[in-house]
Amino acid sequence: MESTPLFSLIVPVYNSEVYLDKCVSSILKQSYGEFELILVNDGSKDKSLEICQIYSSADNRIVLIDQVNQGVSVARNSGIKAARGEYVCFVDSDDFIDGDYLKHFVKEIEQTKSDLIVGGFIKYFGENNLNNARHYVSFCQGLKVIPRLEQQNLLSGPFAKCFRRDIIVHHGLWFDKTFSFGEDAIFNLAFVLQINSLSVIDYCGYFYVQTEGESLVKRKYSFEKTKEFAELITRYRYELSRKYQLLEGEYISFIEKERTLYIIGAIRSMYNKSFKKDFTERISILKEETPKLRLDLLPPGIYYSLVRASFRAKGYPIKDLLFKVLF
């Protein structure tokens, strides 16, 4: 009978021929070898599938899934369905990992068998680039670390983590394909709501490659979709705060600050030509949302000073006019 690997590494692949070789080879060169690598080709139009086929024919640890293009969430979900490992890890196809990446997680698993293990990552701009930066939280155990992980942006992406697979399966946790942004943060928080143990290691062995392609941060989304995301992730965060008694003022302030930033982004989209709303709709939304915002929690700087001043202007038509200029 075929043995069950400790890890299932899932790599969604879409038009990644430039980066794919470095990604896959970094996984196959791991000093710890008890894993399966699941490559999910999501309808690539370049040579990505060909590269995946070459690797899969040469290494029996590789499972290749080829599907029509449905987006990264569906690709990751396909990988989860195929996974056999005790733990699931996600690696993006334009990123790569250190040779001892899995070995560091194995050490923590052997000691704690935690449901979730969170590592650090390196924001990677290139070899010897001065902008390369490590993002991590010092080694610790216990669910009380959740606010620190949130504040350090370590629960926003699925990478640099090990998720116990049976929790994913038992609770039917999937990446939400209806969102084209933030779906990984939603998955992470939904998972954290179901765990009994959590460990953090301060090892940074995941290289989060920064490319010149279009950034999600720069993309625009409709008011409705952005607000839906804001309300969902805020609900998850308040559920976390109640379940794990994370009721300290600092974490609650973080939750409200993040919600306020999301809603401001949603309001901004009303003035974007792709999602522009008419005057009556904008006024109605401003009347509904303005009283709920925590403007006192906004970051410093000229931009947010102007945002605060616009929200605090007398009369909603005046607010709308100021936002038309600002946004």
C-alpha positions in Angstrom: 0.0 0.0 0.0 1.3 3.4 -0.9 2.4 5.4 2.2 0.7 8.7 3.1 3.1 11.6 2.7 3.5 14.1 5.5 3.0 17.1 3.2 1.0 17.9 0.1 2.4 20.9 -1.6 -0.2 22.6 -3.9 1.0 24.8 -6.7 -1.6 26.6 -8.9 -0.1 27.2 -12.3 -1.3 29.8 -14.9 1.0 31.2 -17.6 4.1 30.8 -15.3 6.7 29.5 -17.8 9.2 32.2 -16.8 9.1 31.3 -13.1 7.9 27.7 -13.0 11.2 25.9 -13.3 12.7 27.8 -10.3 9.6 27.1 -8.3 9.3 23.4 -8.9 13.0 22.7 -8.7 13.2 24.4 -5.3 10.4 22.1 -4.0 12.0 18.9 -5.5 15.4 19.8 -3.9 14.0 19.8 -0.4 16.2 18.2 2.3 13.1 16.5 3.6 11.5 14.3 0.9 8.3 12.8 2.3 5.9 14.9 0.3 3.8 15.0 -2.8 3.8 17.9 -5.1 0.4 18.7 -6.8 0.7 20.9 -9.9 -2.6 22.3 -11.0 -2.4 23.7 -14.5 -5.3 26.2 -14.7 -5.6 26.4 -18.5 -2.2 28.0 -19.2 -1.7 29.4 -22.7 2.1 29.4 -22.6 4.4 26.4 -22.1 3.5 25.9 -18.4 1.7 22.6 -19.0 4.6 21.3 -21.0 7.0 22.1 -18.2 4.7 20.5 -15.7 4.6 17.3 -17.8 8.3 17.1 -18.1 8.7 17.3 -14.3 5.9 14.9 -13.5 7.3 12.2 -15.9 10.6 12.4 -14.1 9.5 12.4 -10.4 6.8 10.1 -9.1 6.1 12.5 -6.2 4.4 14.8 -8.6 0.6 14.8 -9.3 -0.4 16.8 -12.4 -3.9 18.2 -12.8 -4.8 19.9 -16.0 -8.0 21.8 -16.1 -9.7 24.6 -18.0 -9.0 28.1 -16.7 -11.2 28.8 -13.6 -9.0 31.0 -11.5 -6.6 30.5 -8.7 -9.2 29.6 -6.0 -10.6 26.7 -8.1 -7.1 25.6 -8.8 -6.2 25.5 -5.2 -9.4 23.7 -4.4 -8.6 21.0 -7.0 -5.3 20.6 -5.3 -7.0 20.1 -1.9 -9.3 17.5 -3.3 -6.4 15.5 -4.7 -4.2 15.9 -1.6 -3.3 12.9 0.6 -0.8 14.5 3.0 -1.3 15.0 6.7 -0.5 18.7 6.1 -1.2 20.9 3.2 1.1 23.7 2.0 0.6 26.2 -0.7 3.3 27.6 -3.0 2.6 30.1 -5.7 4.1 29.3 -9.1 6.2 32.5 -9.3 7.7 32.0 -5.8 10.2 29.6 -4.5 11.3 28.0 -1.2 14.6 27.4 0.6 16.1 23.9 0.6 15.3 23.3 4.2 11.8 24.8 4.1 9.9 21.6 4.9 12.6 20.4 7.4 11.8 23.4 9.7 8.1 22.6 9.6 8.8 18.9 10.3 10.7 19.8 13.5 7.7 21.8 14.8 5.2 19.1 13.8 7.2 16.5 15.7 7.2 18.6 18.8 3.7 20.0 18.8 1.5 18.4 16.1 -0.1 21.8 15.8 -3.2 22.2 13.6 -1.6 25.3 11.9 2.1 26.2 11.7 2.9 29.7 10.5 6.3 30.7 9.2 7.8 33.9 8.0 8.6 34.9 4.4 10.9 37.1 2.5 9.5 39.7 0.2 11.9 39.1 -2.6 12.8 41.7 -5.2 15.9 39.9 -6.5 19.3 38.7 -5.4 21.1 41.1 -3.2 18.3 43.7 -3.6 18.3 46.1 -0.7 14.5 46.1 -0.7 14.3 42.4 0.2 12.6 42.2 3.6 11.8 39.5 6.1 8.3 39.3 7.6 7.9 37.1 10.7 6.8 36.9 14.3 9.2 35.5 16.9 8.7 31.8 17.8 5.7 31.2 20.0 2.8 28.8 20.5 -0.9 29.3 21.3 -3.9 31.0 19.9 -3.3 34.3 21.7 -0.7 35.1 18.9 -3.5 35.6 16.3 -3.7 39.4 16.7 0.1 39.7 16.2 -0.1 37.5 13.1 -2.9 39.7 11.7 -1.1 42.9 12.5 2.1 41.7 10.8 0.1 40.6 7.7 1.0 36.9 8.2 -2.6 35.6 7.9 -3.4 37.3 4.6 -1.8 34.8 2.2 -1.8 31.0 2.2 1.9 30.6 1.8 4.6 30.0 4.5 2.1 27.8 6.4 1.2 24.2 7.1 -2.5 23.4 7.4 -3.7 20.1 8.9 -5.6 18.6 6.0 -8.3 16.7 8.0 -9.6 20.1 9.4 -9.9 21.4 5.9 -11.8 18.3 4.7 -14.0 17.9 7.8 -15.2 21.5 7.8 -15.5 21.8 4.1 -13.1 24.7 3.8 -12.5 26.0 0.3 -11.2 29.0 -1.4 -14.1 31.2 -2.4 -14.1 31.5 -6.2 -16.6 34.4 -6.1 -13.8 36.7 -4.8 -10.9 37.7 -7.1 -9.1 39.3 -4.2 -8.7 38.5 -0.5 -10.0 34.9 -0.9 -6.8 33.6 0.7 -7.3 35.7 3.8 -10.9 34.5 4.1 -9.7 30.9 3.8 -7.0 31.4 6.5 -9.4 33.0 9.0 -12.1 30.3 8.3 -9.4 27.7 9.0 -8.2 29.4 12.2 -11.8 29.4 13.5 -11.7 25.6 13.5 -8.3 24.8 15.1 -7.2 23.8 18.6 -3.5 24.6 18.4 -1.2 27.0 16.6 2.5 27.4 16.4 4.7 30.1 14.9 8.2 29.6 13.7 10.5 32.6 13.0 12.1 30.8 10.0 11.8 32.7 6.7 12.2 30.2 4.0 9.5 31.3 1.6 10.5 33.7 -1.1 7.5 35.9 -2.1 8.7 37.2 -5.4 7.7 40.7 -6.4 7.1 41.1 -10.1 6.4 44.1 -12.3 3.0 42.7 -13.3 -0.3 44.2 -12.3 -0.8 44.3 -8.6 -4.0 43.4 -6.9 -3.6 46.5 -4.8 -3.8 48.6 -7.9 -6.9 46.9 -9.3 -10.4 48.2 -8.8 -13.4 46.3 -7.7 -17.1 47.3 -7.4 -18.5 48.9 -4.2 -20.8 45.9 -3.6 -18.0 43.3 -3.9 -15.5 45.2 -1.8 -18.2 45.8 0.9 -19.1 42.1 0.8 -15.5 41.2 1.4 -15.1 43.8 4.2 -18.2 42.5 6.1 -17.2 38.9 5.7 -13.6 39.2 6.9 -14.8 41.6 9.7 -17.3 39.0 10.8 -14.6 36.3 10.9 -12.3 38.5 12.9 -15.0 39.2 15.5 -15.8 35.5 15.7 -12.1 34.9 16.3 -11.9 37.5 19.0 -14.9 36.0 20.9 -13.9 32.3 20.5 -10.3 32.8 21.6 -11.0 35.7 24.0 -8.9 38.1 22.0 -10.9 41.1 23.3 -7.9 43.4 23.9 -8.6 46.9 22.6 -5.6 46.7 20.3 -7.1 43.8 18.2 -10.6 45.3 18.2 -9.0 48.6 17.0 -7.2 46.7 14.2 -10.4 45.1 13.1 -12.3 48.4 12.9 -9.4 50.1 11.2 -9.2 47.4 8.5 -13.0 47.5 8.0 -12.8 51.3 7.6 -10.0 51.1 5.1 -12.0 48.5 3.0 -15.1 50.6 3.0 -13.2 53.7 2.0 -11.8 51.6 -0.9 -15.3 50.6 -1.7 -16.5 54.2 -1.7 -13.6 55.2 -3.9 -14.7 52.7 -6.5 -18.0 54.6 -6.9 -16.0 57.3 -8.6 -14.0 55.0 -10.9 -15.2 55.0 -14.5 -15.6 51.2 -14.5 -18.0 51.1 -11.5 -19.2 54.7 -11.4 -22.5 55.3 -9.6 -24.9 58.2 -10.1 -25.3 61.0 -7.7 -28.3 59.6 -5.9 -26.7 56.3 -5.3 -23.5 57.8 -4.0 -25.4 60.1 -1.6 -27.4 57.1 -0.3 -24.2 55.0 0.3 -22.4 57.9 1.9 -25.3 58.4 4.3 -25.3 54.7 5.2 -21.6 54.1 5.6 -20.2 57.4 7.0 -21.5 56.9 10.6 -20.0 53.4 10.8 -16.4 54.5 9.9 -13.6 54.8 12.5 -11.9 57.8 10.9 -9.8 58.2 14.1 -8.0 54.9 13.3 -6.9 55.9 9.8 -3.1 55.9 9.1 -1.2 59.2 9.2 -0.3 61.1 6.0 -1.7 63.7 3.6 -4.0 61.3 1.7 -5.8 60.1 4.8 -6.0 63.6 6.2 -7.8 64.6 3.1 -10.1 61.6 3.4 -11.0 62.4 7.0 -11.6 66.1 6.1 -13.9 65.0 3.2 -16.0 62.7 5.4 -16.3 65.4 8.1 -17.4 68.1 5.7 -21.0 69.4 6.4 -23.6 68.0 4.0 -23.5 64.9 1.9 -23.4 66.8 -1.4 -20.3 68.5 -0.2 -18.7 65.2 0.8 -19.6 63.8 -2.6 -18.0 66.8 -4.4 -14.8 66.5 -2.3 -14.6 62.8 -3.0 -15.0 63.4 -6.8 -11.9 65.6 -6.6 -9.9 63.4 -4.3 -10.7 60.1 -6.0 
